[in-house]
Each structure stands twice: as C-alpha cells, then as structure tokens.
Amino acid sequence: MSSEQVPKKDGNEFVVLDQWSLDVSNFEESALTVLKHVRPDWAADSVAFRVFTDGITNKLVGCARKTDPSDVVLIRVNGEGTDMIIDRQAEVRTFQLLSAVECSPPLYMLFQNGMAYGFFHGEPLDEDSVRDVTVATLIAKEMVRLHSVDPREQSASERRSFYPVKTQKYLDIIPTSFEDQEKHTKLLQCVPSRSALQTELNEICRRLEELRMPVVFSHNDLLLKNIIHNKDDNTVRFIDYEYAFLNYEAYDIGNHFCEYAGMGEADYTLYPNKDYQMVWLRRYLQFAFVAKGRSVDEVTDLDVERLFVQANVCACAAHFFWGLWALIQAKMSSIDFDFLQYSIVRLNEYFRCKEKFFSLALP
C-alpha cells in the first residue's frame, strides 16, 4: 500500500493506516509519512530525529521541529515477532483509557507495524535517582494514581489477575532448542525443562492466590527507563504500557523493586532491603488510603507488613515472568542483546528469591 493510503480515524480521533508499514531501512523518510498525518504543518526539512536506544524490544524515534523541541512525536516500530507476546489491540485500549486521565501520552496514529504517540518530557531514572526520597515518593504516588484507574470491565470484586493466563501463554511458546549449538547447549544446561517450569508456575499461582490481594489496573513493566522524572514540575510519569493488564496490586511494587538492579548488567544486590521497603510501602499505602477517601493515619504497621509480604512474593513472580519472556525473545528477536543470558539471570533470581520470600506468612 502506498504512503498515500487514505487514513481512517477511530472514535478517539487517532489516525489508522492499517495497510501501511513504516520502512525501518529508510526510517526518516518513512517517518515523514507519519508526520504528514499527525503534524501536517511540519515542513520535512524542519524535522529533527532522535533515536532512543534504551528499549530492547522495539525501535523508538522521537521527532520534533528544530525550532520547537517541546512538541515531540514518538514513532515506534514494533519488534520482530512481538505480536506473539503482546496484545496490540489491548495496548490501544490501554492508551485510550489512560490518556483520558492523563496517565499516558495521547495516541496519534496506528500503522501496520507500529504507532505514533505523545511524549512526556523529563529524564528516565537510573539506579541512583530511583532511590532519591523525593523521586521514590513521586513513584509511589503515581503508582497509586494508575492503580486507581477504573478499566470499566468488571466491578472490583469480579476482577481477576491476568498473570496466570499471560505467563502460561509465554510458557507454552518458549523455545526448547536453538540452531546455534552454543546457545542450545547453554539452554539445556542452564534453563529448567518446560515441565519443571510448569511446576513452578503452578506453585507461583497458588501462592499469589493465597495472599488475597486486590486486583487493579497495572503497568507490569516499571523498569527504570519506563519512569520519567520531570524536575521542572516535580512529577513522575510512567511510559510504555505494552504489558499493562489487570494484576495484583502488589505486583507493580514487587516488579519495580526488582528493577532497582538496572537492565544491562543487572545487580540484584541493589534490590531494596526490608527497612527501605517498609518506608516506601507506607508511603504507597498512605497515598492509596487518601485516594479512597481515608486518612493517612489509618495506615497501620500491620498493613505495611502485609504489603511487604505480598510485594516480595510478587517480585518472585515477576522474575519468573521476565525469565520466560526473555527466552522467547532469545529465539525471535533480531536486536543485539543476549536475551538467553538475561533469561537465565532472571530465572536464577526467581529461585534464589523463592527460598527467601515464599516462606513469608501474612501477618
């Protein structure tokens, strides 16, 4: 389909070119086709492009006029094969839901292999900034704001976590072999069999159910680069909602604590200790209580201790989830990243944390 395909608009006014794909080999020229629809007053020679290289799933480029860098359009090309593990229709619904309450940027355009959307100004976090008291407080506050979003699908009492379904789907499609002999040997030596992983998933799901956690709308991927701190207005915003779905309230917290380790060479000695967590969790609960019309003084030590147990069991579940995710990426992704090693690291961390946290009992 030529770039002159007549665009459609859905009810929320974003452009849809469902038969057109962005040409990654000629990205800038192809991106101008997108901008022609979402920023028609931008002259081609006025546009500057900035490649964002922190993602390990997709190609993401920011576009802005050289004379006005404040108005940024992000253009994302989905990673190869990622539609197998990401529900793109659900992602669009998430954009619509969250942009309506300003939890996410607006969606501008959909095309066959990606999308264009708005931009939150600020700097992504790193292993040091995430521990800043002000920033950590803002994260807890924004997380409560996200968890308070009503997905309008079911009543709170009827909601169920999608973690078991999503994780089972991943487990069902993990590779059991690689053509590369070195990778195949490493897989056999370092990754448990599918049947062994199934046993672990069954145990994880049982343990999560036992913790009697409320189910909320969750981000599920709060790694440091997905948290943007704007120092000018002292806010924190979350980006990249590809993995957002209904999940246990404590999951975002536990997963976020895992990501204190960083991404490339993850250092899990940076996982926050109990003293740090108890302060963080109390802040979260105070914001959550206020959001429900209650007083911060109602938060008890018992409430904080209970959330500590829940968050750390969820951290184990998150390690397992991303371990399976990385195995799939190791098979299908063309990105230059050692997904197999990352999978091994996450699964090993799951087993290490399981010994410590699965034995915790709710107070």
VOPAGU-2260 file (C-alpha; in pm, 1 decimal, decimal comma):
REM VOPAGU-2260
SITE   aa  ch    i         X         Y         Z
SITE  MET   A    0       0,0       0,0       0,0
SITE  SER   A    1     144,0     337,7     -91,3
SITE  SER   A    2     209,5     609,9     162,6
SITE  GLU   A    3     -87,2     793,8      10,9
SITE  GLN   A    4    -334,2     549,5     161,5
SITE  VAL   A    5    -637,4     745,8     280,4
SITE  PRO   A    6    -623,1     748,4     661,3
SITE  LYS   A    7    -911,8     641,6     875,3
SITE  LYS   A    8    -989,4     779,7    1219,3
SITE  ASP   A    9   -1138,9     588,3    1504,1
SITE  GLY   A   10   -1380,0     734,6    1756,6
SITE  ASN   A   11   -1095,0     878,0    1959,6
SITE  GLU   A   12    -951,7    1066,6    1663,8
SITE  PHE   A   13    -621,9     888,1    1609,4
SITE  VAL   A   14    -523,4     809,7    1251,2
SITE  VAL   A   15    -524,0     448,3    1133,8
SITE  LEU   A   16    -318,4     331,6     833,3
SITE  ASP   A   17    -382,3     -37,1     878,9
SITE  GLN   A   18    -236,5    -142,6     545,3
SITE  TRP   A   19      80,3      66,9     557,3
SITE  SER   A   20     409,6     -24,2     723,2
SITE  LEU   A   21     697,5     200,6     818,9
SITE  ASP   A   22    1017,7     112,3     633,3
SITE  VAL   A   23    1282,3      67,4     903,4
SITE  SER   A   24    1562,6      59,4     644,5
SITE  ASN   A   25    1465,5     412,3     539,6
SITE  PHE   A   26    1330,4     528,3     871,9
SITE  GLU   A   27    1347,1     906,2     849,8
SITE  GLU   A   28    1188,1     934,5     507,9
SITE  SER   A   29     920,1     684,0     602,3
SITE  ALA   A   30     858,2     863,9     932,4
SITE  LEU   A   31     773,4    1178,5     738,5
SITE  THR   A   32     467,0     994,3     608,2
SITE  VAL   A   33     352,0     954,4     966,7
SITE  LEU   A   34     419,7    1319,3    1045,1
SITE  LYS   A   35     229,9    1428,6     735,2
SITE  HIS   A   36     -82,3    1291,1     902,0
SITE  VAL   A   37     -22,4    1379,1    1267,4
SITE  ARG   A   38     168,7    1707,4    1223,1
SITE  PRO   A   39      71,0    1824,8     871,7
SITE  ASP   A   40     209,4    2175,9     927,8
SITE  TRP   A   41     564,7    2048,3     983,8
SITE  ALA   A   42     793,8    2100,2     684,9
SITE  ALA   A   43    1010,4    1795,6     612,3
SITE  ASP   A   44    1336,1    1990,8     633,7
SITE  SER   A   45    1240,1    2134,5     973,7
SITE  VAL   A   46    1223,1    1797,6    1148,6
SITE  ALA   A   47    1497,6    1661,4    1371,9
SITE  PHE   A   48    1509,0    1295,5    1475,1
SITE  ARG   A   49    1637,2    1145,8    1799,8
SITE  VAL   A   50    1685,4     772,8    1834,8
SITE  PHE   A   51    1600,1     627,2    2173,2
SITE  THR   A   52    1823,4     325,5    2225,1
SITE  ASP   A   53    1727,3     208,2    2574,4
SITE  GLY   A   54    1448,3     -26,3    2466,6
SITE  ILE   A   55    1529,2    -389,9    2397,0
SITE  THR   A   56    1203,0    -477,0    2226,2
SITE  ASN   A   57    1113,1    -202,2    1978,3
SITE  LYS   A   58    1269,1      72,9    1766,1
SITE  LEU   A   59    1169,4     413,5    1900,0
SITE  VAL   A   60    1246,8     753,3    1746,5
SITE  GLY   A   61    1143,7    1098,9    1865,0
SITE  CYS   A   62    1053,8    1363,7    1605,4
SITE  ALA   A   63    1035,2    1738,6    1666,0
SITE  ARG   A   64    1082,3    2061,6    1476,7
SITE  LYS   A   65    1430,2    2206,7    1518,9
SITE  THR   A   66    1274,5    2538,5    1619,1
SITE  ASP   A   67    1034,1    2386,4    1873,4
SITE  PRO   A   68    1176,2    2084,8    2059,7
SITE  SER   A   69     890,0    2094,2    2311,8
SITE  ASP   A   70     640,6    1923,8    2076,4
SITE  VAL   A   71     769,1    1568,7    2031,0
SITE  VAL   A   72     605,3    1285,4    1840,0
SITE  LEU   A   73     732,9     938,6    1922,9
SITE  ILE   A   74     726,9     684,6    1642,7
SITE  ARG   A   75     760,4     321,7    1742,6
SITE  VAL   A   76     817,3      21,1    1520,0
SITE  ASN   A   77     722,7    -298,5    1695,6
SITE  GLY   A   78     995,6    -554,5    1747,4
SITE  GLU   A   79    1004,1    -856,4    1522,9
SITE  GLY   A   80     762,6   -1124,8    1641,0
SITE  THR   A   81     645,3    -926,0    1943,8
SITE  ASP   A   82     282,0    -960,8    1840,7
SITE  MET   A   83     314,0   -1318,8    1965,6
SITE  ILE   A   84     355,2   -1196,7    2322,7
SITE  ILE   A   85     187,5    -854,5    2321,4
SITE  ASP   A   86    -182,0    -795,8    2261,8
SITE  ARG   A   87    -170,6    -488,1    2037,9
SITE  GLN   A   88    -546,7    -432,1    2048,6
SITE  ALA   A   89    -533,4    -432,1    2427,8
SITE  GLU   A   90    -244,8    -184,3    2412,4
SITE  VAL   A   91    -457,5      54,5    2205,8
SITE  ARG   A   92    -741,0      25,9    2458,3
SITE  THR   A   93    -490,8      98,8    2733,7
SITE  PHE   A   94    -373,3     413,9    2555,4
SITE  GLN   A   95    -732,8     530,9    2520,3
SITE  LEU   A   96    -810,9     456,0    2883,7
SITE  LEU   A   97    -500,1     613,1    3032,5
SITE  SER   A   98    -462,6     914,4    2805,6
SITE  ALA   A   99    -817,5    1014,7    2903,2
SITE  VAL   A  100    -696,2    1057,5    3262,7
SITE  GLU   A  101    -350,0    1186,2    3161,3
SITE  CYS   A  102    -166,2     879,3    3288,0
SITE  SER   A  103     -22,7     824,2    2940,3
SITE  PRO   A  104      53,7    1042,5    2637,5
SITE  PRO   A  105    -209,7    1064,9    2362,1
SITE  LEU   A  106    -213,6     813,0    2079,3
SITE  TYR   A  107    -180,7     985,2    1739,5
SITE  MET   A  108    -158,0     708,6    1483,7
SITE  LEU   A  109    -160,3     334,0    1424,4
SITE  PHE   A  110       5,5     166,2    1129,0
SITE  GLN   A  111      68,7    -195,4    1045,1
SITE  ASN   A  112     397,8    -236,4    1230,2
SITE  GLY   A  113     379,8      33,9    1492,9
SITE  MET   A  114     230,3     355,3    1625,1
SITE  ALA   A  115     291,0     725,3    1690,3
SITE  TYR   A  116     210,2     890,5    2020,0
SITE  GLY   A  117     292,1    1178,3    2251,5
SITE  PHE   A  118     590,4    1237,7    2475,3
SITE  PHE   A  119     643,8    1302,7    2846,2
SITE  HIS   A  120     936,1    1539,0    2897,7
SITE  GLY   A  121    1192,4    1454,0    3160,8
SITE  GLU   A  122    1472,0    1209,1    3229,0
SITE  PRO   A  123    1443,1     832,0    3274,6
SITE  LEU   A  124    1559,0     704,7    3610,0
SITE  ASP   A  125    1877,3     516,4    3686,3
SITE  GLU   A  126    1999,7     308,2    3978,9
SITE  ASP   A  127    2081,6     619,6    4182,9
SITE  SER   A  128    1789,0     850,8    4107,2
SITE  VAL   A  129    1529,2     582,5    4183,2
SITE  ARG   A  130    1646,3     589,6    4545,6
SITE  ASP   A  131    1610,4     965,2    4583,8
SITE  VAL   A  132    1349,3    1018,6    4856,8
SITE  THR   A  133    1155,0    1275,3    4655,7
SITE  VAL   A  134    1156,6    1063,3    4341,4
SITE  ALA   A  135    1061,6     745,1    4528,1
SITE  THR   A  136     768,5     929,0    4686,6
SITE  LEU   A  137     653,9    1052,2    4344,5
SITE  ILE   A  138     672,7     695,8    4208,7
SITE  ALA   A  139     452,7     565,7    4488,9
SITE  LYS   A  140     205,1     848,7    4428,8
SITE  GLU   A  141     190,4     789,9    4052,5
SITE  MET   A  142     153,5     417,1    4103,5
SITE  VAL   A  143    -148,4     475,4    4323,6
SITE  ARG   A  144    -292,2     706,5    4056,5
SITE  LEU   A  145    -252,2     431,3    3796,6
SITE  HIS   A  146    -393,5     164,5    4025,5
SITE  SER   A  147    -696,7     386,3    4085,4
SITE  VAL   A  148    -789,3     389,6    3715,1
SITE  ASP   A  149   -1119,4     214,7    3654,3
SITE  PRO   A  150   -1090,4     -13,3    3346,6
SITE  ARG   A  151   -1470,3     -35,3    3337,5
SITE  GLU   A  152   -1456,2    -404,9    3254,5
SITE  GLN   A  153   -1581,2    -555,8    3579,3
SITE  SER   A  154   -1656,3    -448,2    3931,4
SITE  ALA   A  155   -1361,8    -460,2    4170,3
SITE  SER   A  156   -1496,0    -778,7    4330,7
SITE  GLU   A  157   -1514,9    -956,0    3993,1
SITE  ARG   A  158   -1169,5    -866,7    3864,5
SITE  ARG   A  159    -912,0   -1138,5    3816,3
SITE  SER   A  160    -539,5   -1108,9    3756,8
SITE  PHE   A  161    -426,9   -1191,9    3405,2
SITE  TYR   A  162     -84,2   -1300,3    3535,8
SITE  PRO   A  163    -163,4   -1675,6    3525,2
SITE  VAL   A  164    -303,8   -1656,7    3170,9
SITE  LYS   A  165     -26,7   -1435,2    3031,1
SITE  THR   A  166     253,3   -1633,2    3193,7
SITE  GLN   A  167     106,8   -1964,5    3081,0
SITE  LYS   A  168      92,2   -1831,7    2726,7
SITE  TYR   A  169     462,4   -1747,9    2744,7
SITE  LEU   A  170     548,5   -2087,2    2889,3
SITE  ASP   A  171     359,9   -2262,8    2611,1
SITE  ILE   A  172     574,7   -2099,1    2340,9
SITE  ILE   A  173     922,0   -2089,7    2495,9
SITE  PRO   A  174    1184,4   -2245,0    2270,0
SITE  THR   A  175    1316,4   -2589,1    2351,7
SITE  SER   A  176    1609,3   -2569,1    2109,4
SITE  PHE   A  177    1831,9   -2326,6    1917,9
SITE  GLU   A  178    2003,7   -2376,7    1584,4
SITE  ASP   A  179    2316,5   -2218,0    1728,9
SITE  GLN   A  180    2485,2   -2507,4    1910,1
SITE  GLU   A  181    2643,4   -2289,8    2177,7
SITE  LYS   A  182    2307,4   -2133,1    2263,7
SITE  HIS   A  183    2137,8   -2471,9    2256,2
SITE  THR   A  184    2390,4   -2620,7    2497,2
SITE  LYS   A  185    2352,0   -2321,8    2727,8
SITE  LEU   A  186    1974,0   -2360,5    2717,3
SITE  LEU   A  187    1991,4   -2727,0    2814,8
SITE  GLN   A  188    2246,7   -2667,8    3088,5
SITE  CYS   A  189    2109,6   -2350,6    3246,9
SITE  VAL   A  190    1731,8   -2342,0    3192,9
SITE  PRO   A  191    1490,8   -2588,4    3356,3
SITE  SER   A  192    1272,0   -2801,3    3131,4
SITE  ARG   A  193     926,4   -2684,0    3032,0
SITE  SER   A  194     767,7   -2938,8    3264,9
SITE  ALA   A  195     981,6   -2816,7    3554,9
SITE  LEU   A  196     889,4   -2456,5    3476,2
SITE  GLN   A  197     521,4   -2557,4    3462,1
SITE  THR   A  198     551,1   -2694,2    3813,9
SITE  GLU   A  199     698,8   -2364,2    3926,6
SITE  LEU   A  200     424,9   -2160,7    3758,3
SITE  ASN   A  201     155,5   -2370,0    3924,8
SITE  GLU   A  202     316,1   -2305,4    4261,5
SITE  ILE   A  203     351,4   -1932,8    4192,2
SITE  CYS   A  204     -15,7   -1900,5    4100,3
SITE  ARG   A  205    -123,6   -2088,1    4413,0
SITE  ARG   A  206      92,7   -1866,6    4631,1
SITE  LEU   A  207     -38,0   -1547,7    4472,4
SITE  GLU   A  208    -396,4   -1657,7    4527,2
SITE  GLU   A  209    -325,8   -1732,8    4892,8
SITE  LEU   A  210    -218,2   -1372,3    4953,2
SITE  ARG   A  211    -569,9   -1236,4    4890,6
SITE  MET   A  212    -454,9    -927,4    4702,8
SITE  PRO   A  213    -688,5    -678,1    4534,6
SITE  VAL   A  214    -669,0    -668,2    4155,0
SITE  VAL   A  215    -605,4    -330,4    3990,5
SITE  PHE   A  216    -507,0    -189,4    3654,8
SITE  SER   A  217    -128,1    -237,1    3647,0
SITE  HIS   A  218     166,2    -127,2    3435,1
SITE  ASN   A  219     360,6    -452,1    3495,0
SITE  ASP   A  220     686,5    -323,6    3342,8
SITE  LEU   A  221     814,2     -46,1    3570,1
SITE  LEU   A  222    1181,4     -77,2    3486,5
SITE  LEU   A  223    1385,7     237,5    3543,5
SITE  LYS   A  224    1378,0     359,0    3183,6
SITE  ASN   A  225     998,2     344,2    3186,3
SITE  ILE   A  226     979,7     601,3    3467,2
SITE  ILE   A  227    1027,8     962,7    3360,9
SITE  HIS   A  228    1112,3    1232,3    3614,9
SITE  ASN   A  229    1041,8    1591,7    3517,4
SITE  LYS   A  230    1244,0    1809,2    3753,0
SITE  ASP   A  231    1081,7    2129,4    3630,0
SITE  ASP   A  232     733,9    2040,8    3753,6
SITE  ASN   A  233     849,8    1773,0    4001,7
SITE  THR   A  234     642,3    1491,7    3856,7
SITE  VAL   A  235     697,4    1129,5    3767,4
SITE  ARG   A  236     522,0     966,5    3471,3
SITE  PHE   A  237     518,3     607,7    3350,3
SITE  ILE   A  238     563,6     519,5    2983,9
SITE  ASP   A  239     542,8     208,2    2764,1
SITE  TYR   A  240     219,1      30,8    2851,4
SITE  GLU   A  241     266,5    -270,8    2623,0
SITE  TYR   A  242     238,5    -512,7    2914,5
SITE  ALA   A  243     -38,1    -336,2    3106,7
SITE  PHE   A  244    -323,6    -554,4    3227,4
SITE  LEU   A  245    -528,7    -626,4    3537,2
SITE  ASN   A  246    -299,0    -766,5    3801,2
SITE  TYR   A  247    -244,0    -797,2    4172,3
SITE  GLU   A  248    -191,1    -458,7    4337,0
SITE  ALA   A  249     143,9    -559,3    4484,5
SITE  TYR   A  250     280,7    -685,7    4152,9
SITE  ASP   A  251     380,3    -343,3    4021,1
SITE  ILE   A  252     557,1    -278,7    4350,6
SITE  GLY   A  253     748,4    -607,1    4358,7
SITE  ASN   A  254     837,8    -583,6    3990,8
SITE  HIS   A  255     956,3    -225,8    4040,3
SITE  PHE   A  256    1178,5    -329,9    4331,5
SITE  CYS   A  257    1336,9    -594,1    4104,8
SITE  GLU   A  258    1425,2    -321,5    3855,8
SITE  TYR   A  259    1640,2    -134,6    4109,1
SITE  ALA   A  260    1906,1    -372,9    3978,0
SITE  GLY   A  261    1925,3    -197,0    3639,6
SITE  MET   A  262    1898,4    -360,5    3299,8
SITE  GLY   A  263    2221,3    -439,8    3113,8
SITE  GLU   A  264    2434,5    -597,9    3384,2
SITE  ALA   A  265    2162,6    -635,3    3645,1
SITE  ASP   A  266    2297,5    -612,0    4000,6
SITE  TYR   A  267    2043,3    -768,9    4233,2
SITE  THR   A  268    2238,7    -666,7    4541,0
SITE  LEU   A  269    2062,9    -334,2    4473,8
SITE  TYR   A  270    1724,0    -491,4    4548,7
SITE  PRO   A  271    1590,8    -275,9    4836,3
SITE  ASN   A  272    1618,7    -423,6    5185,0
SITE  LYS   A  273    1328,4    -452,7    5425,9
SITE  ASP   A  274    1394,4    -126,1    5608,6
SITE  TYR   A  275    1388,7      66,1    5279,8
SITE  GLN   A  276    1081,0    -118,2    5158,2
SITE  MET   A  277     882,9     -55,4    5475,3
SITE  VAL   A  278     924,2     320,4    5435,2
SITE  TRP   A  279     835,0     303,7    5063,2
SITE  LEU   A  280     535,6      79,5    5123,8
SITE  ARG   A  281     399,6     304,9    5396,7
SITE  ARG   A  282     410,8     599,8    5156,2
SITE  TYR   A  283     226,8     394,7    4895,2
SITE  LEU   A  284     -44,1     293,6    5141,1
SITE  GLN   A  285     -84,6     649,8    5263,2
SITE  PHE   A  286    -146,0     769,5    4906,9
SITE  ALA   A  287    -377,6     472,6    4847,2
SITE  PHE   A  288    -579,6     544,9    5158,8
SITE  VAL   A  289    -619,5     910,6    5062,4
SITE  ALA   A  290    -730,4     805,9    4712,7
SITE  LYS   A  291   -1005,4     601,1    4877,8
SITE  GLY   A  292   -1116,3     889,8    5097,8
SITE  ARG   A  293    -946,2     762,6    5410,7
SITE  SER   A  294    -689,4     923,4    5639,6
SITE  VAL   A  295    -314,4     853,2    5624,2
SITE  ASP   A  296    -334,2     795,1    5999,7
SITE  GLU   A  297    -536,3     481,0    5933,1
SITE  VAL   A  298    -234,0     303,1    5782,3
SITE  THR   A  299    -111,1      53,8    6041,5
SITE  ASP   A  300     214,3    -133,4    6084,7
SITE  LEU   A  301      16,3    -448,4    6009,6
SITE  ASP   A  302     -96,5    -304,0    5675,6
SITE  VAL   A  303     265,0    -228,2    5581,8
SITE  GLU   A  304     389,6    -571,3    5688,9
SITE  ARG   A  305     116,9    -740,9    5487,7
SITE  LEU   A  306     205,6    -541,8    5174,6
SITE  PHE   A  307     573,4    -628,0    5231,2
SITE  VAL   A  308     494,2    -999,2    5211,5
SITE  GLN   A  309     272,4    -953,8    4906,4
SITE  ALA   A  310     519,9    -732,6    4717,6
SITE  ASN   A  311     812,5    -967,2    4767,4
SITE  VAL   A  312     622,7   -1277,2    4658,9
SITE  CYS   A  313     514,7   -1075,1    4355,0
SITE  ALA   A  314     880,6    -989,9    4291,7
SITE  CYS   A  315     945,0   -1362,8    4256,8
SITE  ALA   A  316     653,8   -1390,4    4014,5
SITE  ALA   A  317     794,8   -1101,1    3812,1
SITE  HIS   A  318    1138,1   -1265,1    3783,7
SITE  PHE   A  319     970,2   -1577,9    3650,0
SITE  PHE   A  320     755,3   -1383,6    3402,0
SITE  TRP   A  321    1051,0   -1192,4    3255,2
SITE  GLY   A  322    1262,5   -1505,8    3250,1
SITE  LEU   A  323    1010,6   -1672,3    3016,9
SITE  TRP   A  324     970,6   -1350,6    2815,9
SITE  ALA   A  325    1344,9   -1332,3    2757,2
SITE  LEU   A  326    1356,8   -1696,6    2643,6
SITE  ILE   A  327    1103,4   -1618,6    2372,1
SITE  GLN   A  328    1296,0   -1306,2    2272,0
SITE  ALA   A  329    1615,9   -1512,6    2251,1
SITE  LYS   A  330    1451,2   -1715,6    1975,2
SITE  MET   A  331    1277,2   -1448,8    1772,1
SITE  SER   A  332    1438,0   -1107,7    1833,2
SITE  SER   A  333    1693,4    -960,6    1593,5
SITE  ILE   A  334    1803,6    -698,9    1849,6
SITE  ASP   A  335    2166,8    -720,7    1960,5
SITE  PHE   A  336    2105,5    -825,6    2320,5
SITE  ASP   A  337    2183,3   -1150,1    2499,9
SITE  PHE   A  338    1827,0   -1246,1    2584,3
SITE  LEU   A  339    1920,2   -1602,8    2673,6
SITE  GLN   A  340    2164,7   -1488,9    2939,3
SITE  TYR   A  341    1909,8   -1238,4    3067,1
SITE  SER   A  342    1655,0   -1518,1    3095,5
SITE  ILE   A  343    1899,8   -1730,2    3292,8
SITE  VAL   A  344    1972,4   -1438,9    3526,9
SITE  ARG   A  345    1603,2   -1372,2    3591,2
SITE  LEU   A  346    1512,8   -1737,2    3643,7
SITE  ASN   A  347    1810,0   -1787,8    3876,2
SITE  GLU   A  348    1699,0   -1482,9    4073,4
SITE  TYR   A  349    1348,3   -1626,4    4091,9
SITE  PHE   A  350    1477,1   -1946,0    4251,9
SITE  ARG   A  351    1700,5   -1751,1    4490,4
SITE  CYS   A  352    1418,3   -1519,2    4597,4
SITE  LYS   A  353    1166,9   -1800,5    4620,0
SITE  GLU   A  354    1362,2   -1963,2    4902,7
SITE  LYS   A  355    1354,0   -1635,8    5094,2
SITE  PHE   A  356    1008,1   -1496,0    5019,7
SITE  PHE   A  357     769,1   -1787,3    4960,4
SITE  SER   A  358     806,5   -1884,9    5323,6
SITE  LEU   A  359     679,1   -1544,6    5440,2
SITE  ALA   A  360     335,3   -1562,0    5602,1
SITE  LEU   A  361      78,1   -1286,3    5602,4
SITE  PRO   A  362      60,1   -1125,7    5946,2
